Amino acid sequence: MMFDKIITRYNRWKSIHETINELNRLDNRELNDLGISRWRISEIAHRTSV
């Protein structure tokens, strides 16, 4: 049971950081087209992670 929680948390952490990295690769115009401000990237990544 505890191992499952560790795996779940790791997968969430990994998903968050992959999302942050992908969004940080976009320029400001591309982010604007998506309706995302650069300062909200972390918030969005945490909110949308699986």
VEXDREN-575667 format. One line per 10 residues: for each residue x, y, z of N, C-alpha, C. Coordinates in Angstrom, 3 decimals. Each point is the difference from the previous one (the first is absolute). Layout:
N
X:Y:Z:X:Y:Z:X:Y:Z; ...
END
This chain:
50
0.817:-1.191:0.000:-0.817:1.191:0.000:0.865:1.262:0.000; 0.989:0.059:0.858:0.864:1.178:0.065:0.788:0.161:-1.300; 0.425:-1.122:-0.565:0.744:0.047:-1.258:-0.852:0.623:-1.104; -1.302:-0.326:-0.003:-0.914:0.580:-0.995:-0.072:1.518:0.139; -0.032:0.495:1.232:-0.048:1.444:0.227:1.278:0.674:-0.489; 1.129:-0.655:0.225:1.285:0.549:-0.455:0.007:0.086:-1.526; -0.446:-1.055:-0.647:-0.042:-0.021:-1.468:-0.955:1.077:-0.519; -1.158:0.135:0.633:-0.977:1.002:-0.411:0.571:1.410:0.136; 0.649:0.283:1.129:0.590:1.324:0.206:1.130:0.274:-0.980; 0.816:-1.021:-0.261:1.091:0.174:-0.966:-0.566:0.306:-1.383
-1.017:-0.734:-0.409:-0.599:0.216:-1.318:-0.611:1.395:-0.102; -0.623:0.483:1.082:-0.558:1.356:-0.004:1.132:1.022:-0.102; 1.054:-0.178:0.787:1.152:0.909:-0.037:0.587:0.043:-1.411; 0.149:-1.172:-0.602:0.563:-0.089:-1.348:-0.899:0.714:-1.012; -1.298:-0.193:0.100:-0.943:0.646:-0.897:0.058:1.519:0.137; 0.068:0.489:1.229:0.086:1.444:0.248:1.242:0.579:-0.661; 1.138:-0.639:0.215:1.249:0.543:-0.528:0.107:-0.132:-1.522; -0.587:-1.036:-0.559:-0.023:-0.110:-1.461:-0.860:1.115:-0.600; -1.131:0.291:0.638:-0.876:1.074:-0.473:0.698:1.347:0.098; 0.654:0.260:1.134:0.729:1.256:0.180:1.078:0.139:-1.071
0.753:-1.052:-0.228:1.075:0.061:-1.003:-0.554:0.250:-1.407; -1.088:-0.678:-0.338:-0.588:0.182:-1.327:-0.525:1.422:-0.177; -0.693:0.520:0.996:-0.540:1.353:-0.117:1.110:1.044:-0.008; 1.067:-0.233:0.731:1.122:0.944:0.004:0.728:0.049:-1.339; -0.148:-1.026:-0.814:0.631:-0.010:-1.329:-0.730:0.920:-0.984; -1.257:0.331:0.315:-0.774:0.864:-0.891:0.409:1.455:0.206; -0.085:0.778:-1.074:0.283:1.432:0.161:-1.270:0.701:0.479; 0.131:1.266:0.347:-1.124:0.741:0.582:-1.194:0.101:-0.953; 0.262:0.094:-1.273:-1.099:0.079:-0.973:-0.793:-1.306:-0.024; 0.718:-1.127:0.009:-0.677:-1.300:-0.001:-0.807:-0.195:1.287
0.585:0.398:1.122:-0.734:-0.093:1.269:-1.240:0.882:-0.039; 0.147:1.207:-0.543:-1.124:0.922:-0.105:-1.112:-0.589:-0.865; 0.378:-0.673:-1.077:-0.990:-0.653:-0.863:-0.793:-1.059:0.772; 0.647:-0.625:0.974:-0.660:-1.012:0.830:-0.733:0.607:1.191; 0.176:1.304:0.192:-0.640:0.674:1.121:0.708:-0.229:1.315; 1.326:-0.222:-0.071:0.794:-0.292:1.192:1.030:1.102:0.207; 0.051:0.539:1.210:1.053:0.942:0.370:1.177:-0.810:0.533; 1.208:0.452:-0.302:1.184:-0.755:0.421:0.033:-0.235:1.512; -0.459:0.988:0.775:0.056:-0.127:1.452:-1.001:-1.026:0.536; -0.929:-0.473:-0.837:-0.998:-0.980:0.430:0.359:-1.427:-0.384
1.141:-0.212:-0.640:0.383:-1.327:-0.472:0.002:-1.022:1.140; 0.645:0.329:1.094:0.075:-0.944:1.124:-1.392:-0.327:0.548; -0.815:1.028:0.150:-1.365:-0.204:0.504:-0.783:-0.934:-0.921; 0.090:0.231:-1.282:-0.716:-0.815:-0.979:0.511:-1.439:0.033; 1.296:-0.168:0.087:0.584:-1.343:0.035:-0.488:-0.775:1.224; -0.045:0.665:1.138:-0.462:-0.673:1.217:-1.489:-0.324:-0.072; -0.769:0.901:-0.576:-1.448:-0.186:-0.064:-0.381:-1.108:-0.989; 0.782:-0.159:-1.053:-0.389:-0.936:-1.065:0.724:-1.344:0.066; 0.876:-0.167:0.963:0.745:-1.261:0.063:-0.908:-1.150:0.399; 0.312:-1.157:-0.486:-0.814:-1.199:0.251:0.421:-0.672:1.282
END
